[in-house]
Amino acid sequence: MYRACQDPDIQRFTLVPVPYRRSDAEQFVRVTAPSPDSVTRVITTADDVLVGCIGVALRDAGGSVGYWSVPEHRGRGYMTEALAAVVDEALSSDGLGLTRLTWSALPANLLSARLAARAGFRYTGVRTETAGGRDEQVVTAELHAGDERIPQIWPDV
Ligand SMILES: CC(C)(COP(=O)(O)OP(=O)(O)OC[C@H]1O[C@@H](n2cnc3c(N)ncnc32)[C@H](O)[C@@H]1OP(=O)(O)O)[C@@H](O)C(=O)NCCC(=O)NCCS
């Protein structure tokens, strides 16, 4: 986790602390991931190499999804497969039973937007979010339990 989160794109596009210290990885593994406020799934290869991480932060009957993969395993379809599995788990009545999932990202993060659009998330516009004490414009999208999970077309993606 510590080594993976040194990646500049993970630091630029997700909310991991920057700089990312070993203590941040320990906090994530010991406290954040097992917390009842979120559901975390770690993606590994069959021989147990870390590919990435995907999480759902739980809010009321919904959740917001976030993910990253390590650079050497990108572009192989792992996150596409993992996002579909986590969406199924989150929105099915025998899984987490959530009514909707939300997604947001910086406008420059086209790779992440393509992934979410392909998983069926519908574009819901741009809004300002406060993260790390800064106001930033983010692109937003959502997927409801009753929605068809078919690729969507988003503006500029
Ligand atoms: C965004 C991010 C998670 C994408 O992860 P990834 O592991 O490359 O995702 P995938 O391999 O599933 O998909 C990426 C591309 O590979 C393609 N791909 C390659 N092989 C594939 C296969 N066997 N099956 C499906 N897709 C495949 C996909 O079609 C996709 O192409 P596209 O972007 O042109 O549509 C990754 O770039 C990342 O971690 N970025 C930094 C952190 C970040 O931005 N997180 C999101 C914050 S909102």
The ligand as an ORCA input file, in Angstrom:
! r2SCAN-3c Opt
* xyz 0 1
  C      -8.124      5.313    -13.514
  C      -7.444      3.993    -13.208
  C      -7.995      3.391    -11.928
  C      -7.714      3.030    -14.380
  O      -7.246      1.745    -13.995
  P      -6.840      0.595    -15.017
  O      -6.308     -0.491    -14.154
  O      -5.962      1.109    -16.088
  O      -8.255      0.221    -15.635
  P      -8.572     -0.840    -16.772
  O      -7.337     -1.568    -17.173
  O      -9.721     -1.653    -16.294
  O      -9.105      0.069    -17.968
  C      -8.245      1.018    -18.565
  C      -8.225      0.864    -20.089
  O      -7.673     -0.394    -20.431
  C      -8.520     -1.031    -21.401
  N      -8.329     -2.487    -21.302
  C      -7.169     -3.075    -21.580
  N      -7.302     -4.420    -21.436
  C      -8.565     -4.684    -21.074
  C      -9.294     -5.887    -20.795
  N      -8.719     -7.092    -20.867
  N     -10.591     -5.774    -20.396
  C     -11.175     -4.561    -20.318
  N     -10.517     -3.397    -20.588
  C      -9.220     -3.453    -20.968
  C      -9.877     -0.515    -21.048
  O     -10.767     -0.615    -22.166
  C      -9.565      0.926    -20.727
  O      -9.443      1.654    -21.929
  P     -10.065      3.141    -22.152
  O      -9.623      3.993    -21.012
  O      -9.488      3.557    -23.441
  O     -11.540      2.986    -22.172
  C      -5.896      4.162    -13.106
  O      -5.425      4.838    -14.226
  C      -5.471      4.888    -11.834
  O      -5.305      4.280    -10.777
  N      -5.238      6.222    -11.947
  C      -4.768      7.011    -10.803
  C      -5.778      7.069     -9.670
  C      -7.125      7.563    -10.144
  O      -7.217      8.397    -11.026
  N      -8.188      7.044     -9.521
  C      -9.542      7.456     -9.807
  C      -9.896      8.692     -9.033
  S     -11.536      9.269     -9.479
*
